[in-house]
């Protein structure tokens, strides 16, 4: 039995009012929002997204700006390589597609930094095409409601897409609703740590609930190391210093940011390798 009717009915009554769900929000805005939302909470994305689209309302507008401007505008959204990839995608869209975000999955996948999830999300949400869209929330809902598992385990693109495809309605409008509804259900109700089963539209037919919430004993995804004291934190400190300065940041200034020289040098080298920083006369700067 498909879970789609119950999910769609619940979503229509309970969906959050988010900018990218509003009528008239274009394909470029949806692409930007999907990249910003990767591993970043919605509340942090909304104000940055609005500022970004005010400044760069089209791919061509972003492509015409230096990549360093994109890195600076990203500010503290985290995982700043996404800013580089978004800029590269804007350049590719401008050069290959006359500045129009393509709707074809293969063309989207050919853009720099666009993976399986983002390509399908843009095709489904911007153009209303029927493609399974799978994120962490969707994987968790399917694992529990359909497979009877408390956790989804490590991701598998082929398996995860097939599982979502098996539930996806044939009708385009219903398929689009279901993709969005499954994400919303996982984000608001079928959460990782405190699922609100009493408020879930799938409670009566949830395989995990009907089996008595068995403990998950399967393989688990790799847990990311804590942020405090990590190379990620040091990279963030160095990058924040580069963003805040309109002139090169000297090696001495960078040395003052973190006491561990080995970790500091490794973080700086990583930023240089990733193209998030460049060596210039007098020190270092954004690209």
C-alpha contacts under 8 A as a table, 3 or more apart, distances in Angstrom:
res1	aa1	res2	aa2	distance
2	X	5	X	7.23
2	X	167	X	5.50
3	X	6	X	5.86
3	X	7	X	6.35
3	X	167	X	6.68
3	X	202	X	7.21
4	X	7	X	5.10
4	X	8	X	5.91
4	X	167	X	6.52
4	X	168	X	6.91
4	X	169	X	6.85
4	X	178	X	6.00
5	X	8	X	5.25
5	X	9	X	6.12
6	X	9	X	5.27
6	X	10	X	6.17
6	X	201	X	5.89
6	X	202	X	6.75
7	X	10	X	5.16
7	X	11	X	6.02
7	X	178	X	6.59
7	X	181	X	5.95
7	X	182	X	6.75
7	X	185	X	7.66
7	X	201	X	6.46
7	X	202	X	7.38
8	X	11	X	5.00
8	X	12	X	6.18
8	X	174	X	7.39
8	X	177	X	5.96
8	X	178	X	5.58
8	X	181	X	5.96
9	X	12	X	5.39
9	X	13	X	6.63
10	X	13	X	5.33
10	X	14	X	6.01
10	X	181	X	7.73
10	X	201	X	6.41
11	X	14	X	5.07
11	X	15	X	5.13
11	X	177	X	7.63
11	X	180	X	7.94
11	X	181	X	5.09
11	X	184	X	7.32
11	X	185	X	7.62
12	X	15	X	6.08
15	X	181	X	7.67
15	X	184	X	6.92
17	X	21	X	7.04
17	X	22	X	7.57
18	X	21	X	5.49
18	X	22	X	6.88
19	X	22	X	5.50
19	X	25	X	7.30
19	X	46	X	7.51
20	X	25	X	5.76
20	X	29	X	7.09
20	X	30	X	5.90
20	X	33	X	7.18
21	X	25	X	7.08
22	X	25	X	5.87
25	X	29	X	6.43
25	X	30	X	7.14
26	X	29	X	5.37
26	X	30	X	6.32
26	X	126	X	6.56
27	X	30	X	5.03
27	X	31	X	6.11
27	X	101	X	6.30
27	X	122	X	6.80
27	X	126	X	4.89
27	X	127	X	7.49
28	X	31	X	5.09
28	X	32	X	6.20
28	X	57	X	7.84
28	X	58	X	6.54
28	X	59	X	6.88
28	X	101	X	6.24
29	X	32	X	5.11
29	X	33	X	6.03
29	X	53	X	6.92
29	X	57	X	7.79
30	X	33	X	5.01
30	X	34	X	6.06
30	X	122	X	6.43
30	X	125	X	7.54
30	X	126	X	6.50
31	X	34	X	5.24
31	X	35	X	6.42
31	X	118	X	7.32
31	X	122	X	5.92
32	X	35	X	5.34
32	X	36	X	6.20
32	X	49	X	7.40
32	X	86	X	7.32
33	X	36	X	5.05
33	X	37	X	5.96
33	X	45	X	7.55
33	X	49	X	6.52
34	X	37	X	5.14
34	X	38	X	6.58
34	X	118	X	6.35
34	X	121	X	7.52
34	X	122	X	7.88
35	X	38	X	5.55
35	X	82	X	6.86
35	X	86	X	7.53
35	X	118	X	7.17
36	X	40	X	6.76
36	X	45	X	6.28
36	X	49	X	7.65
36	X	77	X	7.50
36	X	82	X	7.57
37	X	40	X	5.03
37	X	41	X	6.58
37	X	42	X	6.53
37	X	45	X	6.45
40	X	44	X	6.98
40	X	45	X	6.92
40	X	77	X	6.80
40	X	78	X	7.31
41	X	44	X	5.59
41	X	45	X	6.50
42	X	45	X	5.07
42	X	46	X	6.29
43	X	46	X	5.80
43	X	47	X	7.75
44	X	47	X	6.65
44	X	48	X	7.07
44	X	77	X	7.14
45	X	48	X	5.36
45	X	49	X	5.81
45	X	77	X	7.30
46	X	49	X	5.15
46	X	50	X	6.29
47	X	50	X	5.24
47	X	51	X	6.33
48	X	51	X	5.14
48	X	52	X	6.01
48	X	74	X	7.58
49	X	52	X	5.02
49	X	53	X	6.14
50	X	53	X	5.34
50	X	54	X	6.10
51	X	54	X	5.14
51	X	55	X	6.30
52	X	55	X	5.25
52	X	56	X	5.85
52	X	57	X	7.63
52	X	73	X	7.37
53	X	56	X	4.84
53	X	57	X	4.55
53	X	58	X	7.63
54	X	57	X	5.77
56	X	59	X	7.14
56	X	61	X	5.10
56	X	62	X	5.26
57	X	61	X	6.64
57	X	62	X	7.92
58	X	61	X	5.26
58	X	62	X	6.74
58	X	99	X	7.40
59	X	62	X	5.32
59	X	63	X	6.06
59	X	90	X	4.52
59	X	91	X	7.05
59	X	93	X	6.65
59	X	94	X	6.29
59	X	99	X	5.84
59	X	100	X	7.58
59	X	101	X	7.96
60	X	63	X	4.93
60	X	64	X	6.11
60	X	90	X	6.51
60	X	91	X	7.02
60	X	93	X	7.85
60	X	94	X	5.44
60	X	99	X	5.69
61	X	64	X	5.32
61	X	65	X	6.82
62	X	65	X	5.31
62	X	70	X	7.78
62	X	87	X	6.45
62	X	90	X	6.30
62	X	91	X	7.72
63	X	66	X	7.59
63	X	87	X	6.21
63	X	88	X	7.56
63	X	90	X	5.32
63	X	91	X	4.72
63	X	94	X	7.17
65	X	69	X	6.64
65	X	70	X	7.74
66	X	69	X	5.50
66	X	70	X	7.20
66	X	287	X	7.77
67	X	70	X	5.22
67	X	71	X	6.55
67	X	84	X	6.68
67	X	87	X	6.36
67	X	287	X	6.27
68	X	71	X	5.04
68	X	72	X	6.13
68	X	276	X	7.84
68	X	286	X	5.16
68	X	287	X	4.68
69	X	72	X	5.08
69	X	73	X	6.05
70	X	73	X	5.10
70	X	74	X	6.14
70	X	83	X	5.83
70	X	84	X	7.15
70	X	87	X	6.82
71	X	74	X	5.18
71	X	75	X	7.04
71	X	80	X	6.65
71	X	83	X	5.50
71	X	84	X	6.78
71	X	243	X	7.79
71	X	276	X	7.32
71	X	286	X	7.45
72	X	75	X	5.59
72	X	243	X	5.25
72	X	286	X	7.81
74	X	77	X	6.06
74	X	80	X	6.79
74	X	83	X	6.35
75	X	78	X	7.81
75	X	240	X	7.59
75	X	243	X	7.63
77	X	80	X	7.24
79	X	82	X	6.13
80	X	83	X	5.41
80	X	84	X	7.21
80	X	276	X	7.77
81	X	84	X	5.11
81	X	85	X	6.34
81	X	274	X	7.32
81	X	276	X	7.07
82	X	85	X	5.01
82	X	86	X	5.99
82	X	113	X	7.63
83	X	86	X	5.09
83	X	87	X	6.16
84	X	87	X	5.21
84	X	88	X	6.18
84	X	275	X	7.89
84	X	276	X	7.50
85	X	88	X	4.97
85	X	89	X	6.01
85	X	112	X	5.97
85	X	113	X	4.96
86	X	89	X	4.99
86	X	90	X	6.16
86	X	112	X	7.72
86	X	113	X	7.05
87	X	90	X	5.05
87	X	91	X	6.34
88	X	91	X	5.10
88	X	92	X	6.25
88	X	111	X	7.97
88	X	112	X	5.95
88	X	113	X	7.80
89	X	92	X	5.02
89	X	93	X	6.05
89	X	111	X	5.44
89	X	112	X	5.14
89	X	113	X	6.93
89	X	114	X	7.78
90	X	93	X	5.11
90	X	94	X	6.10
90	X	99	X	7.79
91	X	94	X	5.14
91	X	95	X	6.11
92	X	95	X	5.11
92	X	96	X	5.64
92	X	97	X	7.54
92	X	111	X	6.41
92	X	112	X	7.52
93	X	96	X	5.38
93	X	97	X	5.04
93	X	98	X	6.64
93	X	99	X	5.18
93	X	100	X	6.33
93	X	101	X	6.16
93	X	102	X	7.82
93	X	111	X	7.49
94	X	97	X	5.76
94	X	98	X	5.00
94	X	99	X	3.85
94	X	100	X	7.06
95	X	98	X	6.01
95	X	99	X	7.01
96	X	99	X	7.71
97	X	100	X	5.52
97	X	101	X	7.02
97	X	102	X	7.00
102	X	107	X	6.47
102	X	108	X	6.29
103	X	107	X	7.51
103	X	108	X	7.03
103	X	122	X	7.37
103	X	123	X	5.28
103	X	127	X	6.45
104	X	107	X	5.30
104	X	108	X	6.16
104	X	123	X	6.92
105	X	108	X	5.06
105	X	109	X	6.06
105	X	119	X	5.84
105	X	120	X	6.56
105	X	123	X	6.74
106	X	109	X	5.04
106	X	110	X	6.19
107	X	110	X	5.09
107	X	111	X	6.81
108	X	111	X	5.43
108	X	114	X	6.67
108	X	119	X	5.33
109	X	112	X	7.78
109	X	114	X	5.45
109	X	115	X	5.85
109	X	116	X	6.87
109	X	119	X	5.86
110	X	114	X	7.27
111	X	114	X	5.67
114	X	118	X	5.89
114	X	119	X	6.16
115	X	118	X	5.57
115	X	119	X	6.02
116	X	119	X	5.40
116	X	120	X	6.25
116	X	157	X	7.95
117	X	120	X	5.42
117	X	121	X	6.05
117	X	133	X	6.25
117	X	134	X	6.34
117	X	135	X	7.00
118	X	121	X	4.99
118	X	122	X	6.10
119	X	122	X	5.41
119	X	123	X	6.25
120	X	123	X	5.03
120	X	124	X	5.91
120	X	131	X	6.04
120	X	132	X	6.95
120	X	133	X	5.73
121	X	124	X	5.16
121	X	125	X	5.76
121	X	126	X	7.73
121	X	133	X	5.77
122	X	125	X	5.38
122	X	126	X	5.20
122	X	127	X	7.10
123	X	126	X	5.74
123	X	127	X	5.26
123	X	128	X	6.57
123	X	129	X	5.68
123	X	130	X	7.95
123	X	131	X	7.34
124	X	127	X	5.67
124	X	128	X	4.66
124	X	129	X	4.64
124	X	130	X	6.04
124	X	131	X	6.00
124	X	133	X	7.62
124	X	176	X	6.08
125	X	128	X	5.47
125	X	129	X	7.58
125	X	176	X	6.53
128	X	172	X	6.48
128	X	173	X	6.97
128	X	176	X	6.16
129	X	172	X	6.37
129	X	176	X	7.45
130	X	170	X	7.68
130	X	172	X	5.69
130	X	175	X	6.09
130	X	176	X	6.95
131	X	165	X	7.62
131	X	175	X	7.83
132	X	161	X	6.05
132	X	164	X	5.71
132	X	165	X	5.42
132	X	168	X	6.83
132	X	179	X	6.81
133	X	161	X	7.32
133	X	164	X	7.43
133	X	179	X	5.89
134	X	137	X	7.83
134	X	138	X	5.53
134	X	139	X	6.52
134	X	160	X	6.91
134	X	161	X	6.60
134	X	164	X	7.09
134	X	179	X	7.87
135	X	138	X	5.31
135	X	139	X	6.26
135	X	183	X	7.21
136	X	139	X	5.18
136	X	140	X	6.29
137	X	140	X	5.21
137	X	141	X	6.38
137	X	182	X	7.23
137	X	183	X	5.35
137	X	184	X	7.77
137	X	185	X	7.62
137	X	186	X	4.40
137	X	187	X	6.02
137	X	190	X	7.97
137	X	191	X	7.63
138	X	141	X	5.26
138	X	142	X	6.25
138	X	182	X	5.43
138	X	183	X	5.33
138	X	186	X	6.18
139	X	142	X	5.32
139	X	143	X	6.03
139	X	152	X	5.80
139	X	160	X	6.87
140	X	143	X	5.04
140	X	144	X	6.24
140	X	150	X	7.80
140	X	151	X	5.99
140	X	152	X	5.20
140	X	186	X	6.80
140	X	190	X	7.59
140	X	192	X	7.53
141	X	144	X	5.31
141	X	145	X	5.77
141	X	146	X	7.73
141	X	182	X	7.14
141	X	185	X	7.60
141	X	186	X	5.92
141	X	190	X	6.40
142	X	145	X	5.33
142	X	146	X	5.13
142	X	147	X	6.48
142	X	152	X	7.82
142	X	163	X	7.47
142	X	164	X	7.56
143	X	146	X	5.88
143	X	147	X	4.85
143	X	148	X	6.08
143	X	149	X	5.13
143	X	150	X	6.75
143	X	151	X	6.17
143	X	152	X	5.09
144	X	147	X	5.69
144	X	148	X	4.67
144	X	149	X	4.80
144	X	150	X	5.48
144	X	151	X	6.93
144	X	152	X	7.77
144	X	206	X	6.69
144	X	207	X	6.35
144	X	208	X	5.02
144	X	209	X	7.79
145	X	148	X	5.96
145	X	149	X	7.96
145	X	202	X	6.92
145	X	205	X	7.08
145	X	206	X	4.10
145	X	207	X	5.05
145	X	208	X	6.00
145	X	209	X	7.79
146	X	206	X	6.63
146	X	207	X	5.79
146	X	208	X	7.82
147	X	207	X	6.38
147	X	208	X	7.27
148	X	206	X	7.27
148	X	207	X	4.38
148	X	208	X	3.80
148	X	209	X	7.53
148	X	211	X	7.23
149	X	152	X	6.84
149	X	207	X	7.92
149	X	208	X	5.74
149	X	213	X	7.97
149	X	214	X	7.26
149	X	215	X	7.79
149	X	216	X	6.16
150	X	208	X	6.58
150	X	213	X	6.85
150	X	214	X	6.90
150	X	215	X	6.40
150	X	216	X	5.32
151	X	192	X	7.92
151	X	216	X	6.21
152	X	155	X	7.52
153	X	218	X	6.74
153	X	219	X	5.63
153	X	220	X	4.71
153	X	221	X	5.74
154	X	219	X	6.73
154	X	220	X	5.53
154	X	221	X	4.35
154	X	222	X	7.72
155	X	160	X	7.04
155	X	221	X	7.42
156	X	159	X	5.35
156	X	160	X	5.70
157	X	160	X	5.25
157	X	161	X	5.94
158	X	161	X	5.39
158	X	162	X	6.15
159	X	162	X	5.16
159	X	163	X	6.19
160	X	163	X	5.14
160	X	164	X	6.34
161	X	164	X	5.19
161	X	165	X	5.90
162	X	165	X	4.93
162	X	166	X	6.16
163	X	166	X	5.32
163	X	167	X	7.00
164	X	167	X	5.38
164	X	168	X	6.19
165	X	168	X	5.02
168	X	175	X	5.65
168	X	178	X	6.93
168	X	179	X	7.84
169	X	172	X	7.50
169	X	174	X	5.93
169	X	175	X	4.94
169	X	178	X	7.60
170	X	174	X	7.45
170	X	175	X	6.55
171	X	174	X	5.34
171	X	175	X	6.00
172	X	175	X	5.08
172	X	176	X	6.21
173	X	176	X	5.22
173	X	177	X	6.29
174	X	177	X	5.06
174	X	178	X	6.05
175	X	178	X	5.04
175	X	179	X	6.24
176	X	179	X	5.31
176	X	180	X	6.47
177	X	180	X	5.28
177	X	181	X	5.79
178	X	181	X	4.83
178	X	182	X	5.94
179	X	182	X	5.54
179	X	183	X	6.66
180	X	183	X	5.32
180	X	184	X	6.25
181	X	184	X	5.01
181	X	185	X	5.96
182	X	185	X	5.08
182	X	186	X	6.21
183	X	186	X	5.29
183	X	187	X	6.12
184	X	187	X	5.01
184	X	188	X	5.97
184	X	189	X	7.91
185	X	188	X	5.41
185	X	189	X	5.29
185	X	190	X	5.93
185	X	200	X	7.84
186	X	189	X	5.75
186	X	190	X	4.51
186	X	191	X	5.44
187	X	190	X	6.73
187	X	191	X	5.86
188	X	191	X	6.36
189	X	195	X	5.69
189	X	196	X	5.18
189	X	197	X	7.24
189	X	199	X	6.95
189	X	200	X	6.34
190	X	194	X	7.59
190	X	195	X	4.54
190	X	196	X	6.22
190	X	197	X	7.14
190	X	200	X	7.28
191	X	194	X	5.69
191	X	195	X	4.76
191	X	196	X	7.52
192	X	195	X	6.58
196	X	199	X	5.65
196	X	200	X	6.53
197	X	200	X	5.02
197	X	203	X	5.95
198	X	203	X	7.03
199	X	203	X	7.85
200	X	203	X	5.33
201	X	204	X	7.67
202	X	205	X	5.49
202	X	206	X	5.59
203	X	206	X	5.17
203	X	209	X	7.06
204	X	210	X	7.80
205	X	210	X	7.32
206	X	209	X	5.36
206	X	210	X	6.11
207	X	210	X	5.18
207	X	211	X	6.17
208	X	211	X	5.31
208	X	212	X	6.59
208	X	213	X	5.17
208	X	214	X	6.92
209	X	212	X	5.24
209	X	213	X	5.13
210	X	213	X	7.35
211	X	214	X	6.61
225	X	230	X	7.69
226	X	229	X	7.79
226	X	230	X	6.93
227	X	230	X	5.32
227	X	232	X	6.55
227	X	233	X	6.08
228	X	233	X	6.34
229	X	233	X	6.23
229	X	234	X	7.45
230	X	233	X	5.28
230	X	234	X	6.68
231	X	234	X	5.06
231	X	235	X	6.04
231	X	263	X	6.65
231	X	264	X	7.90
231	X	266	X	7.76
231	X	267	X	5.95
232	X	235	X	5.08
232	X	236	X	6.11
232	X	267	X	7.62
233	X	236	X	5.02
233	X	237	X	6.30
234	X	237	X	5.07
234	X	238	X	6.32
234	X	258	X	6.99
234	X	263	X	7.58
234	X	264	X	6.42
234	X	267	X	6.12
235	X	238	X	5.24
235	X	239	X	6.04
235	X	264	X	7.87
235	X	267	X	5.01
235	X	268	X	6.66
235	X	270	X	7.89
235	X	271	X	6.97
236	X	239	X	5.09
236	X	240	X	5.94
237	X	240	X	5.15
237	X	241	X	6.34
237	X	257	X	6.82
238	X	241	X	5.16
238	X	242	X	6.42
238	X	254	X	6.59
238	X	257	X	7.08
238	X	267	X	7.93
238	X	268	X	7.15
239	X	242	X	5.01
239	X	243	X	6.14
239	X	271	X	7.97
239	X	276	X	7.88
239	X	277	X	7.72
240	X	243	X	5.05
240	X	244	X	6.18
241	X	244	X	5.22
241	X	245	X	6.53
241	X	249	X	7.44
241	X	254	X	7.92
242	X	245	X	5.47
242	X	248	X	7.63
242	X	249	X	6.40
242	X	277	X	7.95
242	X	284	X	7.41
242	X	285	X	5.63
242	X	286	X	6.11
243	X	246	X	7.73
243	X	286	X	6.96
245	X	248	X	7.03
245	X	249	X	7.00
247	X	285	X	7.32
248	X	280	X	7.04
248	X	281	X	7.62
248	X	282	X	6.02
248	X	283	X	5.22
248	X	284	X	5.14
248	X	285	X	5.16
249	X	253	X	6.36
249	X	254	X	7.07
249	X	282	X	7.34
249	X	283	X	5.21
249	X	284	X	5.16
249	X	285	X	6.35
250	X	253	X	5.19
250	X	254	X	6.45
250	X	282	X	6.02
250	X	283	X	4.26
250	X	284	X	6.42
251	X	254	X	5.09
251	X	255	X	6.14
251	X	283	X	5.77
251	X	284	X	7.56
252	X	255	X	5.01
252	X	256	X	6.56
253	X	256	X	5.31
253	X	257	X	7.00
254	X	257	X	5.37
254	X	258	X	7.70
255	X	258	X	6.33
255	X	259	X	7.35
255	X	261	X	7.38
255	X	264	X	7.50
256	X	259	X	7.08
258	X	261	X	7.27
258	X	264	X	6.24
259	X	264	X	7.66
260	X	263	X	5.50
260	X	264	X	6.01
261	X	264	X	4.96
261	X	265	X	5.92
262	X	265	X	5.25
262	X	266	X	6.15
263	X	266	X	5.01
263	X	267	X	6.14
264	X	267	X	5.14
264	X	268	X	6.25
265	X	268	X	5.14
265	X	269	X	6.04
266	X	269	X	5.08
266	X	270	X	6.12
267	X	270	X	5.08
267	X	271	X	6.34
268	X	271	X	5.11
268	X	272	X	6.28
269	X	272	X	5.09
269	X	273	X	6.11
270	X	273	X	5.03
270	X	274	X	6.05
271	X	274	X	5.13
271	X	275	X	6.21
271	X	276	X	5.11
271	X	277	X	5.45
272	X	275	X	5.21
272	X	276	X	6.02
272	X	277	X	4.86
272	X	278	X	5.72
272	X	279	X	7.69
273	X	276	X	7.72
274	X	277	X	7.67
275	X	278	X	6.85
275	X	287	X	6.80
276	X	286	X	6.23
276	X	287	X	6.21
277	X	284	X	6.70
277	X	285	X	5.64
277	X	286	X	4.69
277	X	287	X	5.45
278	X	284	X	5.67
278	X	285	X	5.53
278	X	286	X	6.08
278	X	287	X	5.56
279	X	283	X	6.03
279	X	284	X	4.57
279	X	285	X	6.56
280	X	283	X	5.49
280	X	284	X	5.41
280	X	285	X	6.73
281	X	284	X	7.72
